[in-house]
Amino acid sequence: MLPVDTHVHRVAGRLGLIAPGTGAEKAHRELARLVPPSRVLEFHIQLIRHGRSTCRARRPNCHHCPLLELCPTGGKQRGTILRSNR
């Protein structure tokens, strides 16, 4: 069972693992297909950790994100913290 809380849902959406507007039930099914059963707990914990520390709902810290180059929405979120070119 792969729980989909607010952090998992937000990070998965921003990474393009689930389509925009996907509800929690459908997100659960789609993510469960992507993650091997032996990795579900690790995946869940890491997405929560990433969602709390870096890919926050408000002011995501894209500058410090290790997934920035893989993220289709990286740096495009409203309130994103990016490095200044000054």
N, C-alpha and C positions, 0 to 999 in steps of 0.2 A: 504494500500500500504506500503510495507516494502522496503525502499530505500537501495541499496547495494552499498556503496561507498568503497573506498580502505581499510579503517580501518575495516569495517564490513566484507568485503571479506577475508581479511588477518586473522582476529581473528577467524572467522567461519571455515576457512580452517585449521588453526592450532589446533583448538579444535575438528576437525573431524566432524563438522556439515555439511560440504560439502566435496566432494571428491577432491583430488588434480587435478588441471587442469580444474576445473569447471568454465565456463564463467559466466559473470555477470547476464545474463538473466536466466540461469539455476539456479544459486545461489539464485536469487530472488525467483523463484518458490519453490525451496527446503526449503528455510528458512521460506517462507510464510506458508508452510504446518506445520512447527514445532512450530510456535509462534501464540498463540491465538490473534485474532484481537484486543482485549482489551489491550494487552501487547506489541503491535508492536512498539509504540513510545518509551516506556521505554527500550525495548530490543535494539532498534536502538541507542538510546542515550548512553546506558551503553556500548555497543560494541565499539562505537566511542571513548568514554572516556577511556576505557581499552586499545584500540589500540594506542591511543596517549600517554598515561602515562606509560603503562607497556609492552604491547605486541607490541612494536614498530617494524617497518620493519627492521631497523638495530639495532643491540644490544638490543634485547628484554631483559627485566629485570625479568627473570624467578624467581630469588631469592625472589622477592617481590610479586609474583603473587599469588592471593588467589585461583586461579584455577589450580595451578601446579599439584596437585595430580590427577586431572581429565583430564589433557591435555596430549594427546598422543605424542605431539612434545615438551613438556616442557623440557627445558634444552638442547635440541638437535639442536636448531637453530644456525647457524653460527654467531659468535660474541655474543653469549648469556652471560649475566652477571650472574654468579652464586657465591654463597658464597665460599670463600676460606676455606680450611680445616686446615689452618695454625694456 
